[in-house]
Amino acid sequence: MDNSGIGRRIAYWRERRGFTQSDFGQLMGQTKRWVQDIEGGKRQQDPRLSVLVRAAEVLRIPLEQLLTDTPPEPPAGPVPPAGVLGVIDALYRPDLVAEPPAPVVLERRLVYCCEAFQACHYDTLARELPPLIAGVGKTAHDAPVGARSEAQALLSRVYQLVTSYLHKYGEVTAIPAALAADRALVAAERSGDPVQVGAAVRRVAKSLVYQQRPETAAEFATAAARRLEGELVERGPLGLSTLGMLYLSAALAVSGQERTISRVRSATAFVDEAADIADRQGADRNEDWTMFGPTNVGLHRVDVLLRFEDGWSALEAAAELSPAALSSMTRERQAGHHLALARASLLTRRKDDAARQLLEAEKLAPEEVRGRPDTVSLVRDLVGATPSPGGLLRALAGRCGLPA
């Protein structure tokens, strides 16, 4: 049997499934080096059938896909939920409203949608965002000269929210999310508001990461932070929150790449810069819906370590966070932290802890767990790595639409 061919096929499907070599090794009960060897054809000339069966199970493909010499066709891409498609369609449908409500009404609807986002009520956003996109777009288009700046700032905020909403669904909505992010930045620059420009830059940076341009994303965010710093500091807590989040965006972009000493240092430096800004701000505040402050910086420190696949350090950093401060975070941030702890626990082979954190996240925010591709994939990986999943984990998998 040609082991090099099998290794190349394993590498192909591992990358299609979004697993790093460390991820795949964890799920196989092996080391990263073991994966490197088998993918390079160095481990054994005739891999045991049991190894190939397990690899096929982890990669969720028929065993034949690892044995055939014919390059497999990429699987059909997932389709976003119908509600998400409605929001995407609204980006191209300026005629959804004939006459928009007054700007003050649109502002209230935007606040309602931002609150829904932070509460992880994504079905609500699917219903409310399409008419809001159209209404604010028409208002900005028809705004008289004296009201154009405020109208463009409102339009930017709506597109920022749309971008964040679409990013919840991962790669499958990356293209329309990038479109919304670009529109948000154009509107922000037209408004002349440095807070909105900084906020829109964050969304563009995240879209660049989805476009496999993490270095560009980090440079884009930090360049904006340096350019806008003076104006943002003058705006007090609102501006400081915007400035701090730009550095956290840069840290996440850097940590999305393969771990190296220089990247770890760079990402850590960005988090430390944000921590200094949070100290100047003095407390956790939900300025412009950022929840920026010392606690959010701590949550991002955990996320950065986790993105570098350092599960043990991520758990240690999480242990330093104040439970009382965490409980004051929005539901979206709290649920996200439980999911981060679940990933860290899976990386460190604490499978029971991972299951417990997933269930806690679902209790807080069901839509954050059951409807998001990244989280469903995490549930799938945990079930696959658990020889005998317990009843609660099997039930969660069922609610996520997975066999268990």
C-alpha positions in Angstrom: 0.0 0.0 0.0 1.3 3.5 -0.9 1.5 5.2 2.4 2.6 8.5 0.9 -0.6 8.6 -1.1 -2.6 7.9 2.0 -0.7 10.6 3.8 -1.5 13.2 1.2 -5.2 12.2 1.3 -5.3 12.5 5.0 -3.6 16.0 4.8 -6.2 17.0 2.1 -9.2 16.0 4.1 -7.7 17.4 7.4 -7.4 20.8 5.8 -10.9 20.6 4.3 -12.3 19.9 7.7 -10.3 22.9 9.2 -8.2 20.8 11.5 -4.6 21.7 12.3 -2.1 18.9 12.6 -2.3 19.3 16.3 -6.2 19.1 16.2 -6.1 15.9 14.1 -3.5 14.4 16.4 -5.6 15.1 19.5 -8.6 13.5 17.9 -6.6 10.4 16.8 -5.0 10.2 20.3 -1.6 10.9 18.8 1.0 13.7 18.7 1.4 16.4 16.1 4.7 14.7 15.1 2.8 11.5 14.4 0.5 13.4 12.0 3.5 15.0 10.3 5.1 11.6 9.8 2.0 9.9 8.4 1.2 12.7 6.1 4.7 12.7 4.9 4.7 8.9 4.3 7.4 8.3 7.0 5.5 6.4 9.6 4.9 2.9 8.2 4.7 1.4 4.8 1.5 -0.4 5.5 -0.7 1.5 7.9 -3.0 -0.7 10.0 -6.5 -0.8 8.9 -7.7 0.2 12.3 -5.7 3.5 12.0 -7.3 4.2 8.6 -10.8 3.5 9.9 -10.3 5.8 12.8 -8.9 8.5 10.5 -11.9 8.2 8.2 -14.2 8.5 11.2 -12.5 11.6 12.5 -12.4 13.2 9.0 -16.1 12.2 8.4 -15.4 10.6 5.1 -15.9 7.0 3.7 -12.8 4.8 4.1 -12.5 4.6 0.3 -11.6 8.2 0.1 -8.3 7.4 1.9 -7.6 4.4 -0.3 -8.4 5.7 -3.8 -5.8 7.3 -6.1 -8.4 9.6 -7.6 -8.4 13.0 -6.0 -11.7 13.4 -4.2 -14.1 16.1 -5.2 -14.5 18.8 -2.6 -17.8 18.3 -0.7 -20.7 20.7 -1.3 -20.4 23.8 0.8 -22.8 24.3 3.7 -25.7 26.6 3.2 -26.5 29.4 5.8 -29.9 29.3 7.5 -32.7 30.9 5.7 -32.8 33.9 8.0 -29.1 34.6 7.3 -29.8 34.4 3.5 -32.5 37.0 4.0 -30.0 39.4 5.6 -27.5 38.8 2.8 -30.3 39.4 0.2 -31.1 42.7 1.9 -27.5 44.0 1.1 -28.6 44.0 -2.5 -32.2 45.1 -2.1 -32.5 48.9 -1.5 -36.2 48.8 -2.4 -37.3 46.9 0.7 -38.8 50.1 2.1 -40.6 52.8 0.2 -40.5 55.4 3.0 -38.2 54.8 6.0 -39.1 55.8 9.5 -37.6 58.9 11.1 -33.9 58.7 12.0 -34.8 58.6 15.7 -36.9 55.5 15.1 -34.2 53.8 13.1 -31.7 54.6 15.9 -34.0 52.8 18.4 -34.3 49.8 16.1 -30.5 49.6 15.8 -30.2 49.7 19.6 -32.7 46.9 19.8 -30.7 44.9 17.3 -27.4 45.5 19.1 -29.0 44.3 22.3 -30.3 41.2 20.5 -26.8 40.5 19.2 -25.3 40.7 22.7 -28.0 38.4 24.0 -27.3 35.9 21.1 -30.9 36.3 19.8 -29.8 35.7 16.2 -33.3 34.7 14.9 -34.4 38.2 16.0 -31.6 39.7 14.0 -32.6 37.7 10.9 -36.1 39.3 11.2 -35.1 42.8 12.1 -32.0 43.5 10.0 -33.3 43.5 6.4 -35.8 46.4 6.9 -33.2 48.2 9.0 -30.6 47.9 6.3 -33.0 49.3 3.7 -34.4 52.0 5.9 -31.0 53.4 7.1 -29.6 53.1 3.5 -32.4 55.2 2.1 -32.2 57.7 4.9 -28.5 58.1 4.3 -29.0 58.5 0.6 -31.7 61.2 1.0 -30.2 63.0 4.0 -29.9 66.8 3.6 -26.5 68.3 3.7 -26.7 69.2 7.4 -27.7 65.7 8.4 -25.3 63.7 6.2 -22.6 63.0 8.8 -25.0 61.6 11.3 -26.8 59.6 8.7 -23.6 58.1 7.4 -22.5 57.2 11.0 -25.8 55.4 11.5 -25.4 53.6 8.2 -21.9 52.5 9.2 -23.1 51.2 12.6 -25.8 49.1 10.8 -23.3 47.6 8.4 -20.9 46.9 11.3 -23.7 44.9 13.1 -24.5 43.1 9.9 -20.8 42.2 9.5 -20.6 40.8 13.1 -23.8 38.9 12.6 -22.6 37.3 9.3 -19.2 36.4 10.9 -21.0 34.2 13.3 -21.6 31.8 10.5 -18.0 31.5 9.4 -16.5 30.8 6.0 -19.9 30.3 4.4 -20.8 33.9 4.9 -17.3 35.4 4.6 -17.9 37.1 1.2 -21.1 39.0 2.1 -19.5 39.9 5.5 -16.6 41.4 3.7 -18.9 43.4 1.5 -20.8 44.7 4.6 -17.5 45.5 6.3 -16.3 47.5 3.4 -19.6 49.4 3.2 -19.3 50.1 6.9 -15.8 51.6 6.5 -16.9 53.8 3.5 -19.9 55.2 5.5 -17.7 55.7 8.6 -15.2 57.7 6.6 -17.9 59.8 5.1 -19.3 60.5 8.6 -15.9 61.8 9.7 -16.4 60.2 13.1 -13.2 58.5 14.3 -15.1 56.2 16.6 -17.1 54.8 13.7 -14.0 54.6 11.5 -12.1 52.6 14.2 -15.1 50.3 14.8 -15.5 49.7 11.0 -11.7 49.0 10.7 -12.2 46.2 13.2 -14.8 44.5 11.0 -12.6 44.9 7.9 -9.7 43.4 9.8 -11.7 40.3 10.8 -12.9 39.9 7.2 -9.3 40.0 6.1 -8.5 37.1 8.4 -11.3 35.1 6.7 -9.7 36.0 3.4 -6.4 34.3 4.7 -4.7 37.7 5.1 -4.0 37.8 8.8 -0.8 39.8 8.6 -2.6 42.5 6.5 -5.4 42.5 9.0 -3.1 43.1 11.9 -1.2 45.9 10.1 -4.5 47.5 9.0 -5.9 47.5 12.6 -2.7 48.8 14.2 -2.2 51.5 11.5 -5.7 52.7 12.2 -5.1 52.7 16.0 -2.0 54.8 15.6 -3.6 57.2 13.1 -6.8 57.7 15.2 -5.2 57.6 18.7 -5.2 61.3 19.4 -8.8 61.8 18.3 -10.0 58.7 20.1 -8.4 59.6 23.4 -10.1 63.0 23.3 -13.5 61.1 23.2 -13.0 59.7 26.6 -14.2 56.1 27.5 -16.0 55.8 24.1 -12.8 56.5 22.2 -10.6 54.5 24.5 -12.9 51.5 24.1 -12.6 51.8 20.3 -8.8 52.2 20.5 -8.4 49.2 22.8 -10.5 47.0 20.6 -8.4 47.8 17.6 -5.4 46.3 19.4 -7.3 43.3 20.4 -8.4 42.8 16.8 -4.7 42.9 15.8 -3.9 40.3 18.5 -6.5 37.9 17.2 -5.3 38.4 13.6 -1.7 37.5 14.5 -2.8 34.5 16.6 -4.7 33.0 13.8 -1.4 32.0 12.1 0.9 29.2 12.9 2.6 29.6 16.2 6.1 31.1 16.2 8.0 32.9 18.9 7.8 36.2 17.1 4.0 35.9 16.6 3.4 35.0 20.2 5.4 38.0 21.3 3.6 40.2 18.8 0.1 39.1 19.8 1.0 39.3 23.5 2.2 42.9 22.9 -1.0 43.9 21.3 -3.0 42.4 24.2 -0.8 44.2 26.7 -1.3 47.5 24.8 -5.1 47.0 25.1 -4.6 46.2 28.8 -2.9 49.5 29.3 -5.8 51.3 27.6 -8.3 49.4 29.7 -6.5 50.5 32.8 -6.7 54.1 31.6 -10.4 53.6 31.0 -10.8 52.1 34.5 -13.6 49.6 34.2 -15.5 47.3 31.9 -17.9 49.5 29.9 -20.3 48.7 27.0 -19.3 51.8 25.0 -20.5 51.4 21.4 -21.4 47.8 22.3 -17.8 46.8 22.9 -17.9 45.6 26.5 -14.3 46.8 26.5 -12.3 46.9 29.8 -9.9 44.8 31.9 -12.2 41.7 31.8 -12.7 41.7 28.0 -8.9 42.1 27.6 -8.5 39.0 29.8 -11.0 37.1 27.7 -9.1 38.0 24.6 -5.8 36.9 26.3 -7.4 33.5 26.7 -8.6 33.5 23.1 -5.2 34.4 21.8 -3.5 31.5 23.7 -6.2 29.1 22.5 -5.8 30.2 18.8 -2.1 29.4 19.3 -3.3 25.9 20.4 -1.8 26.4 23.9 -4.7 24.9 25.8 -2.9 24.7 29.2 -1.9 28.3 29.2 -5.4 29.3 28.1 -6.9 27.5 31.1 -4.4 29.2 33.4 -5.2 32.6 32.0 -8.9 31.9 32.4 -8.4 31.0 36.1 -7.1 34.5 36.7 -10.4 36.1 35.6 -12.8 37.3 38.3 -16.1 35.3 38.4 -18.0 38.4 39.4 -16.5 40.4 36.5 -17.3 37.6 34.1 -20.9 37.5 35.3 -21.2 41.2 34.3 -20.3 40.6 30.7 -22.9 40.3 28.0 -24.5 36.9 27.4 -22.6 36.7 24.1 -19.2 37.2 25.8 -20.0 34.8 28.6 -21.1 32.1 26.2 -18.1 32.7 24.0 -15.9 32.2 27.1 -17.5 28.9 27.9 -16.9 27.8 24.4 -13.3 28.9 24.6 -12.9 26.8 27.8 -14.5 23.9 26.0 -11.9 24.1 23.2 -9.1 24.4 25.7 -10.4 21.5 27.7 -10.6 19.4 24.6 -7.0 20.3 23.6 -5.8 19.2 27.1 -7.9 16.0 26.9 -10.3 17.1 29.7 -13.3 15.8 27.8 -15.7 15.9 30.7 -14.8 19.5 31.4 -15.3 20.3 27.7 -18.8 18.8 27.7 -19.7 20.7 30.9 -18.5 24.0 29.3 -20.5 23.4 26.2 -23.6 22.7 28.2 -23.1 25.9 30.2 -22.8 27.8 27.0 -25.9 26.3 25.6 -27.8 27.2 28.8 -26.8 30.8 28.5 -27.2 31.2 24.7 -28.8 28.3 22.8 -28.4 30.0 19.4 -24.7 30.6 20.0 -24.2 26.8 20.3 -26.8 25.1 18.1 -26.7 27.3 15.0 -23.1 28.3 14.5 -20.8 26.1 12.3 -17.8 26.5 14.5 -19.6 25.5 17.7 -21.4 22.6 16.0 -18.0 21.4 14.7 -16.6 21.6 18.3 -19.5 19.5 19.5 -18.8 17.0 16.7 -15.1 16.8 17.6 -15.8 16.2 21.3 -18.3 13.5 20.5 -15.8 11.9 18.1 -13.0 12.1 20.7 -15.2 10.5 23.4 -15.4 6.7 23.2 -18.7 6.6 25.2 -20.4 10.0 25.1 -22.7 10.6 28.1 -26.4 11.2 27.7 -26.2 14.9 28.1 -23.5 15.2 25.4 -25.4 12.9 23.1 -28.5 15.0 23.6 -26.6 18.2 22.9 -25.2 16.7 19.7 -28.8 15.8 18.7 -29.9 19.4 19.3 -27.0 20.5 17.0 -28.3 18.1 14.3 -25.5 15.6 14.8 -25.6 11.9 15.2 -24.2 10.7 18.5 
